[in-house]
Amino acid sequence: MPAWVDLSAQDREAAQRFYGELFGWDFEVGPPEVGYYTQCTVRGLPVAGIYQTPSGEDGPPVAWITYLATDDVDATVARAREAGGQVLMGPMDVLEEGRIALLADPTGAVVGLWQARRHIGARVVNEPVSPCWSELATRDAARAREFYRALFDYELHDMSGFDYTTLRVAGRDVAGVWGATDVLPPDVPAHWAVYFAVPDADEVAATVTKLGGRVLREPVDSPYGRFATVQDPQGAVFGVLRLPE
């Protein structure tokens, strides 16, 4: 299941200011040997990470990345290669915290893998200002489902009414695959979207604008809560969701 999310930012300190004001997060900045990788915390517990990307055209895009937990990164990477995925980074150790790899699935979406050691991932989830959902938006949902099932043998649950499948572990929905064929603009690649729970989606969307970001999809009600899609000032897109009572 998703264990961690982090943001690749062009300006780490500016990202801290934005998300600090938006979500009230505190920050623990790591040492130089990990590139000042910063943990975002709630009540002193980690919920997400921020790191600064290399400058220049060859650097990774500004984006939120979802990391899926695995007991064996190397074995999962081997299955990913066999299933048509591309290895972008790793596997490699991150000090004593864990072992990491970064993949591109066959539909082009980037996803991380995390094998926990000292750092198990987010310690606060599914409550305000913490991660609550990750979903893949892709033009080839069938290929994506095949790939992720090959990685983790997920149970698949089809939602009625539109092309959406939840990935299940032991009967529990842990992530989604959305066949967004008619929704994704031509210049937007397949990607994993991260949602953060918030007390009030409308208020948070308005605050995003005040802080220099953009609202890409105005708040709307759904059976799973009121949500909006927004973009931070550096271009990273994420969702905010007021969970049902």
C-alpha positions as CSV (number, residue, x, y, z in Angstrom):
1,M,0.0,0.0,0.0
2,P,1.2,3.6,-0.3
3,A,3.7,4.2,2.4
4,W,5.1,7.7,1.6
5,V,4.7,10.7,-0.6
6,D,7.3,13.4,-1.4
7,L,7.6,16.5,-3.4
8,S,10.3,17.2,-5.9
9,A,10.6,21.0,-5.8
10,Q,12.8,23.5,-7.6
11,D,13.0,25.6,-4.5
12,R,12.8,23.5,-1.3
13,E,12.6,26.5,1.1
14,A,9.8,28.1,-1.0
15,A,7.9,24.8,-0.9
16,Q,8.2,24.7,2.9
17,R,6.8,28.2,3.2
18,F,3.8,27.3,0.9
19,Y,2.9,24.0,2.6
20,G,3.7,25.4,6.0
21,E,1.1,28.1,5.6
22,L,-1.4,25.9,3.7
23,F,-1.3,22.8,6.0
24,G,0.4,24.1,9.2
25,W,3.2,21.5,8.7
26,D,6.4,21.7,10.7
27,F,9.7,20.7,9.0
28,E,12.8,18.6,9.9
29,V,15.6,19.4,7.5
30,G,18.0,16.5,6.9
31,P,21.8,16.7,6.7
32,P,23.9,17.6,3.6
33,E,24.6,14.0,2.7
34,V,20.9,13.5,1.9
35,G,20.6,16.8,0.1
36,Y,18.8,18.5,3.0
37,Y,15.9,16.1,2.4
38,T,13.1,17.6,4.5
39,Q,10.4,15.7,6.4
40,C,7.0,17.5,6.8
41,T,5.6,16.7,10.2
42,V,2.3,16.9,12.1
43,R,2.5,16.6,15.9
44,G,6.1,15.8,15.4
45,L,5.3,12.8,13.2
46,P,6.3,12.5,9.5
47,V,3.6,12.8,6.9
48,A,5.5,13.7,3.7
49,G,8.9,14.8,2.3
50,I,10.3,17.6,0.2
51,Y,13.5,17.6,-1.7
52,Q,15.1,19.9,-4.2
53,T,15.6,18.7,-7.7
54,P,18.8,19.5,-9.8
55,S,18.4,22.6,-11.8
56,G,18.3,22.5,-15.6
57,E,16.2,20.8,-18.3
58,D,17.4,17.3,-17.3
59,G,16.1,17.5,-13.8
60,P,12.9,15.7,-12.8
61,P,9.6,17.6,-13.0
62,V,8.1,19.3,-10.0
63,A,5.6,16.8,-8.7
64,W,4.3,14.8,-5.8
65,I,5.4,11.1,-5.9
66,T,3.7,8.1,-4.3
67,Y,5.9,5.3,-2.9
68,L,4.4,1.8,-2.6
69,A,5.6,-0.3,0.3
70,T,7.5,-3.5,-0.4
71,D,9.3,-6.1,1.7
72,D,11.9,-6.5,-1.0
73,V,12.7,-3.6,-3.4
74,D,15.1,-5.6,-5.5
75,A,12.6,-8.4,-6.1
76,T,9.8,-5.9,-6.9
77,V,12.1,-4.1,-9.4
78,A,12.8,-7.4,-11.1
79,R,9.0,-8.0,-11.5
80,A,8.6,-4.5,-12.8
81,R,11.1,-5.1,-15.5
82,E,9.5,-8.3,-16.5
83,A,6.1,-6.6,-16.6
84,G,7.3,-3.8,-18.9
85,G,8.3,-1.1,-16.4
86,Q,11.4,1.1,-16.6
87,V,13.8,1.6,-13.7
88,L,14.6,5.3,-13.3
89,M,16.6,5.1,-10.1
90,G,18.0,2.4,-7.7
91,P,17.5,0.2,-6.0
92,M,19.7,1.9,-3.4
93,D,20.0,2.3,0.3
94,V,19.0,5.6,2.0
95,L,21.4,5.6,5.0
96,E,19.8,3.3,7.6
97,E,16.3,4.6,6.8
98,G,15.3,2.1,4.0
99,R,15.8,1.1,0.5
100,I,14.4,2.9,-2.5
101,A,13.7,2.6,-6.2
102,L,11.9,4.8,-8.7
103,L,10.0,3.3,-11.7
104,A,8.0,4.4,-14.7
105,D,5.1,2.1,-15.4
106,P,4.3,1.0,-19.0
107,T,1.8,3.8,-19.3
108,G,4.5,6.4,-18.4
109,A,3.5,7.2,-14.8
110,V,6.3,7.5,-12.2
111,V,6.0,5.6,-8.9
112,G,8.4,4.9,-6.1
113,L,9.1,1.8,-4.1
114,W,10.0,1.9,-0.4
115,Q,11.5,-0.9,1.7
116,A,11.3,0.3,5.3
117,R,14.0,0.0,7.8
118,R,14.1,2.8,10.4
119,H,11.7,4.9,8.4
120,I,8.4,3.1,8.0
121,G,6.8,6.0,6.0
122,A,3.9,8.4,7.0
123,R,3.0,8.1,10.6
124,V,-0.2,10.1,10.2
125,V,-2.7,9.3,7.5
126,N,-6.4,9.8,6.8
127,E,-6.8,12.7,9.0
128,P,-6.6,16.5,8.3
129,V,-3.4,17.7,6.6
130,S,-2.1,14.2,6.0
131,P,-2.1,11.9,2.9
132,C,-5.4,10.1,2.5
133,W,-5.4,8.7,-1.1
134,S,-3.2,8.0,-4.1
135,E,-4.6,7.2,-7.6
136,L,-3.1,6.7,-11.0
137,A,-4.6,8.7,-13.9
138,T,-3.7,7.0,-17.2
139,R,-5.0,6.7,-20.7
140,D,-4.4,2.9,-20.6
141,A,-6.0,1.6,-17.4
142,A,-6.1,-2.0,-18.6
143,R,-2.3,-2.0,-19.1
144,A,-1.8,-0.3,-15.7
145,R,-3.9,-2.8,-13.8
146,E,-2.0,-5.6,-15.4
147,F,1.4,-4.0,-14.4
148,Y,0.5,-3.3,-10.8
149,R,-1.1,-6.6,-10.3
150,A,2.1,-8.3,-11.5
151,L,4.0,-6.2,-8.9
152,F,1.9,-6.9,-5.9
153,D,-0.9,-9.3,-6.8
154,Y,-3.5,-6.7,-5.9
155,E,-7.2,-7.6,-5.8
156,L,-9.0,-5.5,-8.3
157,H,-12.4,-3.9,-7.7
158,D,-14.2,-2.2,-10.5
159,M,-16.3,0.8,-9.7
160,S,-19.6,1.1,-11.6
161,G,-20.3,4.1,-13.9
162,F,-16.8,5.0,-15.1
163,D,-13.4,3.4,-15.7
164,Y,-12.1,3.3,-12.2
165,T,-10.5,0.4,-10.4
166,T,-9.4,0.2,-6.7
167,L,-6.4,-1.8,-5.8
168,R,-7.1,-3.9,-2.7
169,V,-5.0,-5.6,-0.1
170,A,-6.9,-8.1,2.1
171,G,-10.2,-6.6,1.0
172,R,-9.2,-3.0,1.8
173,D,-9.0,-0.3,-0.9
174,V,-5.5,1.1,-0.8
175,A,-5.1,3.0,-4.1
176,G,-6.9,3.7,-7.4
177,V,-6.4,3.3,-11.2
178,W,-8.4,5.8,-13.2
179,G,-8.8,5.4,-17.0
180,A,-8.7,9.2,-17.7
181,T,-8.6,8.8,-21.5
182,D,-11.0,11.7,-22.2
183,V,-9.9,13.9,-19.3
184,L,-6.1,14.1,-19.4
185,P,-4.9,17.0,-21.7
186,P,-2.6,15.9,-24.5
187,D,0.4,17.5,-22.8
188,V,-0.2,15.9,-19.4
189,P,1.4,12.4,-19.0
190,A,0.0,9.6,-16.9
191,H,0.7,10.2,-13.3
192,W,0.0,9.2,-9.7
193,A,-2.1,11.9,-7.9
194,V,-1.8,12.5,-4.2
195,Y,-4.7,13.7,-2.1
196,F,-4.4,15.3,1.3
197,A,-7.3,15.3,3.8
198,V,-8.4,18.7,4.9
199,P,-11.1,20.1,7.2
200,D,-12.6,22.3,4.5
201,A,-11.8,21.8,0.8
202,D,-13.3,25.2,-0.2
203,E,-11.2,27.1,2.4
204,V,-8.0,25.3,1.4
205,A,-8.6,25.9,-2.3
206,A,-9.0,29.6,-1.6
207,T,-5.9,29.7,0.5
208,V,-3.9,28.0,-2.4
209,T,-4.8,30.9,-4.6
210,K,-3.9,33.5,-1.9
211,L,-0.5,31.8,-1.6
212,G,0.3,32.0,-5.3
213,G,-1.0,28.6,-6.4
214,R,-3.9,27.8,-8.7
215,V,-7.2,25.9,-8.4
216,L,-7.4,23.5,-11.4
217,R,-10.7,22.0,-10.4
218,E,-13.1,23.9,-8.2
219,P,-14.4,22.1,-5.0
220,V,-17.1,19.5,-5.8
221,D,-19.0,17.0,-3.8
222,S,-18.5,13.2,-4.3
223,P,-19.7,10.1,-2.4
224,Y,-16.2,10.1,-0.9
225,G,-16.1,13.7,0.3
226,R,-15.8,17.2,-1.1
227,F,-12.6,17.6,-3.1
228,A,-10.6,20.0,-5.3
229,T,-7.6,19.7,-7.5
230,V,-4.9,22.4,-7.0
231,Q,-1.4,23.4,-8.1
232,D,1.3,24.9,-5.9
233,P,3.3,27.9,-7.1
234,Q,6.1,25.7,-8.5
235,G,3.7,23.6,-10.6
236,A,3.1,20.5,-8.5
237,V,-0.5,19.3,-8.7
238,F,-2.3,17.6,-5.8
239,G,-5.8,17.0,-4.4
240,V,-7.4,18.1,-1.2
241,L,-10.3,16.1,0.2
242,R,-12.7,16.7,3.1
243,L,-13.4,13.2,4.2
244,P,-17.1,12.3,5.0
245,E,-18.0,12.4,8.7
